[in-house]
């Protein structure tokens, strides 16, 4: 019988896995399930929140012809029964192998009325909010990549508005000294206020009260402080961490169910350098397809191999920052900034969709990624362990 493979979630990892599996397994039934029929280009959500929604890319148009696409909402995963329950369906979808790539559309909420740009629905709410009251005081909690890109994009198109970033840590700590200096100068020149190493005491309707009793007024609050993976796996009984990520082994398989692979933001490999984002989702999707194809053919499989090369950041529409890193994601003192940074960042964004399209069209595997051991050095793991012990003691 043909092996049945179900893929849950049609993001970067899910679409990549489906197409790459199809070209390696002629005798397999591959089904991709997604609640939406349009592809959500998450790396451009800050652009959409500022400029409006762009042309919709149909998921079906990204898939190879033999891949079955099923638009449906998943209500439960039943790993012991090797099936998936769908809403509005009397029959469960049965599988021999399951790939879960449901992504991260939720936030770690600080205040029940804050906004987000972590999903298409939240982007639409933000656009409606701006249309109704014309946002003049935008406050962003969280100074990571998402927060920086949203702040600079908004300021570029609405230069007369007030934009503030609030970060509980040292701002820009994932960049080199050259990178941080450039970012700080950009924020200063563009009148974007950055409050770092501050803790929020309380959030009111239109005001934030910091622990030092400083008050910060806003008419729109966006939470970019950290994301949560889909809760479906947790609700279905999988072992997860505090961000709803599923614990996986070095082959990206669920620690509890070896016939279930996990890709993208939902996967958590302990003591690894991996972080959320399409930078890891695409390689995970490609890797799982390759190893699953080998497994079905009776061949041995090898652990997931990955290392970073850098991180890309857009700053409005005309500037950007490319921060080169070592394989373990630590920044090097090498950057590309300004217009060239913006151009390279845009090329990287376009390459993600291009990679999915090429995996669909070409008869051979197209996508490749930098490889290396994703597990942190022992001293880094020990340091992290000591740090956590200090927090809970």
DOZALUM-711054 format. One line per 8 residues: number of its first residue (from 1); their letters; for each residue x negated, y, z of C-alpha. Coordinates in Angstrom, 1 decimal, padded with zeros to 4 digits. Last residue first. Example, Ala and Ser with C-alpha at 12.3 -4.5 7.8 and 13.67 -1.06 7.14 Angstrom:
2
2> sa> -013.7:-001.1:007.1 ~ -012.3:-004.5:007.8 .
END
This chain:
393
393> xxxxxxxx> -016.1:029.7:043.5 ~ -014.2:029.9:040.3 ~ -016.1:032.5:038.5 ~ -019.6:031.4:039.7 ~ -018.9:027.9:038.5 ~ -017.9:029.2:035.1 ~ -021.3:031.0:034.8 ~ -023.2:028.0:036.0 .
385> xxxxxxxx> -021.5:025.9:033.2 ~ -022.3:028.5:030.6 ~ -026.0:028.6:031.6 ~ -026.0:024.8:031.4 ~ -024.5:024.8:027.9 ~ -027.0:027.4:026.7 ~ -029.9:025.5:028.2 ~ -028.7:022.3:026.5 .
377> xxxxxxxx> -028.7:023.8:023.1 ~ -025.3:024.4:021.5 ~ -023.7:021.8:019.3 ~ -022.9:022.9:015.7 ~ -026.0:021.0:014.3 ~ -026.6:022.3:010.8 ~ -024.9:023.0:007.5 ~ -024.3:026.1:005.5 .
369> xxxxxxxx> -021.1:025.6:003.4 ~ -019.9:024.1:000.1 ~ -016.7:024.4:-001.9 ~ -016.5:022.9:-005.4 ~ -015.7:019.2:-005.2 ~ -015.3:017.9:-008.7 ~ -012.3:017.8:-011.1 ~ -012.0:021.6:-011.0 .
361> xxxxxxxx> -008.6:023.4:-010.9 ~ -007.4:022.9:-007.3 ~ -010.7:023.1:-005.6 ~ -011.4:026.2:-007.7 ~ -008.2:027.9:-006.5 ~ -009.0:027.2:-002.9 ~ -012.6:028.6:-003.3 ~ -011.3:031.7:-005.2 .
353> xxxxxxxx> -009.0:032.4:-002.2 ~ -011.9:032.4:000.2 ~ -014.2:034.1:-002.4 ~ -012.0:037.2:-002.5 ~ -012.6:037.9:001.2 ~ -016.4:037.3:000.8 ~ -016.4:039.7:-002.2 ~ -014.6:042.3:-000.2 .
345> xxxxxxxx> -017.2:042.0:002.6 ~ -020.0:042.3:000.1 ~ -018.5:045.5:-001.3 ~ -017.9:047.1:002.1 ~ -021.4:046.3:003.3 ~ -022.8:047.8:000.0 ~ -020.7:051.0:000.7 ~ -022.2:051.4:004.2 .
337> xxxxxxxx> -024.2:048.7:006.0 ~ -026.3:045.6:005.4 ~ -027.8:044.2:008.5 ~ -030.9:042.5:009.8 ~ -032.0:042.5:013.4 ~ -030.6:039.0:013.8 ~ -027.3:038.3:015.6 ~ -026.7:034.9:017.4 .
329> xxxxxxxx> -024.2:032.8:015.5 ~ -026.0:029.4:016.3 ~ -027.3:029.3:012.7 ~ -029.1:032.6:013.1 ~ -027.1:035.7:012.3 ~ -026.9:038.4:009.6 ~ -024.5:041.2:010.3 ~ -022.8:042.6:007.2 .
321> xxxxxxxx> -021.2:046.0:008.0 ~ -018.6:047.9:006.0 ~ -017.8:051.2:004.5 ~ -015.4:052.7:001.9 ~ -012.0:051.2:002.7 ~ -011.9:051.4:006.5 ~ -014.7:049.7:008.2 ~ -014.8:046.1:007.0 .
313> xxxxxxxx> -016.8:043.6:009.0 ~ -018.7:040.5:007.9 ~ -020.4:037.9:010.1 ~ -023.6:036.0:009.4 ~ -025.1:032.7:008.3 ~ -023.4:030.3:010.7 ~ -024.0:026.6:011.1 ~ -022.0:023.5:010.3 .
305> xxxxxxxx> -022.3:019.7:010.3 ~ -019.3:017.6:011.3 ~ -020.4:014.1:012.2 ~ -020.9:011.4:009.6 ~ -018.6:008.7:008.2 ~ -019.1:005.1:007.2 ~ -017.4:003.7:004.1 ~ -014.2:001.6:003.9 .
297> xxxxxxxx> -012.6:003.6:001.1 ~ -010.1:005.1:003.6 ~ -013.0:006.2:005.8 ~ -014.8:007.8:002.9 ~ -011.7:009.8:001.8 ~ -011.2:010.8:005.5 ~ -014.8:012.0:005.6 ~ -014.5:014.2:002.5 .
289> xxxxxxxx> -011.1:015.6:003.4 ~ -012.2:016.3:007.0 ~ -015.3:018.2:005.8 ~ -013.4:020.4:003.3 ~ -010.8:021.4:005.9 ~ -013.5:022.0:008.5 ~ -015.6:024.0:006.1 ~ -012.6:026.2:005.3 .
281> xxxxxxxx> -011.5:026.7:008.9 ~ -014.9:027.7:010.2 ~ -015.4:031.0:008.4 ~ -011.6:031.2:008.1 ~ -011.6:032.2:011.8 ~ -011.8:030.8:015.3 ~ -015.2:030.0:016.8 ~ -017.6:027.1:016.6 .
273> xxxxxxxx> -020.9:027.3:018.5 ~ -020.2:023.9:020.2 ~ -020.2:022.8:023.8 ~ -016.8:021.1:023.4 ~ -015.3:020.8:019.9 ~ -011.9:022.6:020.0 ~ -009.8:022.4:016.9 ~ -006.6:024.5:016.5 .
265> xxxxxxxx> -008.3:027.4:014.9 ~ -009.3:025.3:011.9 ~ -009.0:021.6:011.6 ~ -007.8:018.6:013.6 ~ -008.0:015.0:012.5 ~ -005.5:012.3:013.8 ~ -006.2:008.6:013.2 ~ -008.7:008.6:016.1 .
257> xxxxxxxx> -005.9:009.5:018.6 ~ -007.0:010.4:022.1 ~ -010.2:012.5:021.4 ~ -008.5:014.0:018.4 ~ -010.7:013.7:015.4 ~ -013.1:016.5:014.3 ~ -015.9:013.9:013.6 ~ -017.9:015.2:016.6 .
249> xxxxxxxx> -014.9:014.6:018.9 ~ -011.9:016.8:019.2 ~ -010.1:018.5:022.1 ~ -007.0:020.3:020.7 ~ -006.8:024.0:021.1 ~ -003.8:025.5:023.1 ~ -006.0:028.4:024.2 ~ -006.4:027.2:027.8 .
241> xxxxxxxx> -007.6:023.8:026.5 ~ -005.6:021.0:024.9 ~ -005.0:017.2:025.4 ~ -002.3:016.2:023.0 ~ 001.2:015.6:024.4 ~ 003.5:016.9:021.7 ~ 004.0:020.2:023.5 ~ 000.2:020.7:023.4 .
233> xxxxxxxx> 000.1:019.9:019.7 ~ 003.0:022.3:019.0 ~ 001.5:025.2:021.0 ~ -000.1:026.8:017.9 ~ -003.5:028.3:018.7 ~ -003.8:031.3:021.0 ~ -005.6:034.5:020.1 ~ -007.7:037.0:022.0 .
225> xxxxxxxx> -007.9:040.7:022.9 ~ -006.3:042.1:019.7 ~ -003.1:043.4:021.4 ~ -001.7:046.4:019.7 ~ 000.0:049.2:021.6 ~ 001.9:052.0:019.8 ~ 003.0:055.3:021.2 ~ 000.0:055.7:023.5 .
217> xxxxxxxx> -001.1:057.5:026.6 ~ -004.3:056.5:028.5 ~ -004.4:057.1:032.3 ~ -007.6:056.8:034.3 ~ -007.0:055.3:037.7 ~ -010.4:053.6:037.8 ~ -008.6:050.3:037.3 ~ -007.1:051.6:034.1 .
209> xxxxxxxx> -003.4:052.7:033.8 ~ -002.1:052.3:030.3 ~ 000.8:054.5:029.2 ~ 003.8:054.4:026.9 ~ 006.1:051.9:028.5 ~ 003.7:051.0:031.4 ~ 000.6:048.8:031.4 ~ -001.2:048.1:034.7 .
201> xxxxxxxx> -004.7:047.7:036.0 ~ -006.5:047.4:032.7 ~ -010.2:046.7:033.1 ~ -013.0:048.8:031.6 ~ -016.4:047.7:030.3 ~ -015.8:049.7:027.1 ~ -013.6:052.6:026.1 ~ -014.0:053.4:022.4 .
193> xxxxxxxx> -012.5:056.5:020.9 ~ -012.2:056.7:017.2 ~ -013.1:060.2:016.0 ~ -014.5:059.1:012.6 ~ -018.0:060.3:013.2 ~ -018.1:058.8:016.7 ~ -016.7:055.5:015.5 ~ -019.2:055.3:012.7 .
185> xxxxxxxx> -022.1:056.2:015.0 ~ -021.1:053.5:017.4 ~ -020.9:050.9:014.6 ~ -024.3:051.8:013.2 ~ -025.9:051.7:016.7 ~ -024.2:048.3:017.4 ~ -025.5:046.8:014.1 ~ -029.0:048.1:014.6 .
177> xxxxxxxx> -029.0:046.7:018.2 ~ -027.7:043.4:016.9 ~ -024.0:042.6:016.9 ~ -021.9:040.3:019.1 ~ -022.0:042.8:022.0 ~ -020.1:045.4:020.0 ~ -018.3:046.8:023.0 ~ -019.6:045.7:026.4 .
169> xxxxxxxx> -016.7:043.9:027.9 ~ -013.2:044.9:029.1 ~ -012.5:046.6:025.7 ~ -010.0:049.4:025.0 ~ -010.1:050.8:021.5 ~ -008.5:054.2:020.9 ~ -007.0:055.7:017.7 ~ -005.4:059.2:017.5 .
161> xxxxxxxx> -003.7:060.1:014.3 ~ -005.0:062.8:011.9 ~ -007.0:060.4:009.8 ~ -004.1:058.1:008.9 ~ -005.4:056.0:006.0 ~ -008.9:055.7:007.2 ~ -008.0:055.8:010.9 ~ -005.7:052.7:010.4 .
153> xxxxxxxx> -008.4:050.8:008.6 ~ -011.0:051.7:011.3 ~ -008.8:050.6:014.2 ~ -007.6:047.4:012.5 ~ -011.1:046.4:011.5 ~ -012.5:047.0:015.0 ~ -009.7:045.2:016.8 ~ -009.9:042.1:014.5 .
145> xxxxxxxx> -013.7:041.9:014.8 ~ -013.7:042.2:018.6 ~ -012.9:045.3:020.6 ~ -009.7:044.2:022.4 ~ -006.7:046.3:023.4 ~ -005.9:048.6:020.5 ~ -004.2:052.0:021.2 ~ -002.5:053.9:018.4 .
137> xxxxxxxx> -001.4:057.4:019.2 ~ 000.4:059.0:016.2 ~ 002.7:056.3:014.9 ~ 005.4:057.4:012.6 ~ 008.6:056.6:014.5 ~ 010.7:054.4:012.3 ~ 008.3:053.5:009.5 ~ 005.5:052.9:012.0 .
129> xxxxxxxx> 007.7:050.4:013.9 ~ 008.8:048.7:010.7 ~ 005.2:048.2:009.7 ~ 004.3:046.8:013.1 ~ 007.3:044.4:013.0 ~ 006.2:043.2:009.6 ~ 002.7:042.6:010.8 ~ 004.1:040.6:013.7 .
121> xxxxxxxx> 006.1:038.4:011.3 ~ 003.1:037.9:009.1 ~ 001.1:036.7:012.1 ~ -001.8:037.8:014.2 ~ -001.2:041.6:013.7 ~ 000.0:042.1:017.3 ~ 002.4:044.3:019.2 ~ 002.8:045.0:022.9 .
113> xxxxxxxx> 006.2:044.8:024.6 ~ 005.7:041.8:027.0 ~ 002.5:043.2:028.4 ~ -000.8:041.3:028.5 ~ 000.0:038.5:026.1 ~ -002.6:036.1:025.1 ~ -001.7:036.2:021.4 ~ 000.1:033.8:019.0 .
105> xxxxxxxx> -000.4:032.9:015.3 ~ -003.3:030.6:015.7 ~ -003.8:027.8:013.1 ~ -001.5:024.9:012.3 ~ -004.3:022.7:010.8 ~ -003.3:019.1:012.0 ~ -004.5:016.3:009.7 ~ -002.7:013.0:010.1 .
97> xxxxxxxx> -003.6:009.6:008.9 ~ -001.4:006.6:008.4 ~ 001.7:008.8:008.3 ~ 005.5:008.7:008.7 ~ 007.7:011.7:008.2 ~ 010.7:011.5:010.5 ~ 014.2:011.1:009.2 ~ 017.3:013.0:010.1 .
89> xxxxxxxx> 016.0:016.3:008.9 ~ 017.1:019.8:009.9 ~ 014.0:020.2:012.1 ~ 011.1:017.9:011.3 ~ 009.7:015.1:013.4 ~ 006.2:013.8:012.6 ~ 005.2:010.2:012.7 ~ 002.4:007.9:013.9 .
81> xxxxxxxx> 004.6:006.3:016.6 ~ 002.0:007.0:019.3 ~ 001.2:010.3:017.6 ~ 004.7:011.7:017.7 ~ 004.3:015.3:016.5 ~ 007.3:017.5:017.2 ~ 009.6:020.2:015.8 ~ 007.9:020.9:012.5 .
73> xxxxxxxx> 009.7:023.5:010.4 ~ 010.0:022.5:006.7 ~ 008.7:023.4:003.3 ~ 007.3:020.1:001.9 ~ 004.6:020.2:-000.7 ~ 003.6:016.9:-002.3 ~ 000.0:016.9:-003.7 ~ -000.1:015.3:-007.1 .
65> xxxxxxxx> 000.0:018.7:-009.0 ~ -003.0:020.2:-007.2 ~ -002.0:022.9:-004.8 ~ -002.6:026.7:-004.8 ~ 000.5:027.5:-006.9 ~ 002.6:025.5:-004.4 ~ 001.5:027.8:-001.6 ~ 002.9:030.8:-003.4 .
57> xxxxxxxx> 000.8:034.0:-003.1 ~ 002.9:037.0:-002.2 ~ 001.8:040.3:-003.7 ~ 000.7:042.7:-000.9 ~ 002.5:043.8:002.2 ~ 002.0:047.4:003.4 ~ -001.0:049.6:003.5 ~ -001.8:049.7:007.3 .
49> xxxxxxxx> -000.4:046.4:008.6 ~ -001.3:044.8:005.2 ~ -004.9:045.8:005.5 ~ -005.2:044.6:009.1 ~ -003.6:041.3:007.9 ~ -006.2:040.8:005.3 ~ -008.2:038.0:006.9 ~ -004.9:036.2:007.5 .
41> xxxxxxxx> -004.1:035.6:003.9 ~ -000.8:034.0:004.6 ~ 000.2:031.6:001.7 ~ 003.9:031.6:000.9 ~ 006.3:028.7:001.2 ~ 006.6:029.1:004.9 ~ 007.3:026.4:007.5 ~ 004.5:024.3:006.1 .
33> xxxxxxxx> 004.0:020.6:005.3 ~ 001.4:019.2:003.0 ~ 002.0:015.6:001.8 ~ -000.7:013.3:000.3 ~ 000.3:009.9:-000.8 ~ -002.9:008.0:-001.7 ~ -004.2:005.9:-004.6 ~ -006.3:008.4:-006.6 .
25> xxxxxxxx> -008.2:009.5:-003.5 ~ -011.2:011.9:-004.2 ~ -009.4:014.6:-006.2 ~ -006.4:014.5:-003.9 ~ -008.4:014.8:-000.7 ~ -010.1:018.0:-001.8 ~ -006.8:019.6:-002.8 ~ -005.1:018.7:000.5 .
17> xxxxxxxx> -008.1:019.6:002.8 ~ -008.5:023.0:001.2 ~ -004.8:023.8:001.5 ~ -004.8:022.8:005.2 ~ -008.0:024.5:006.2 ~ -007.2:027.9:004.7 ~ -003.6:027.9:005.8 ~ -000.9:025.4:004.8 .
9> xxxxxxxx> -000.1:023.8:008.1 ~ 000.4:020.1:008.9 ~ -001.3:017.7:006.6 ~ 000.2:014.2:006.3 ~ -001.7:011.3:004.7 ~ 000.0:008.1:003.7 ~ -002.3:005.3:002.5 ~ -001.0:003.6:-000.6 .
1> x> 000.0:000.0:000.0 .
END
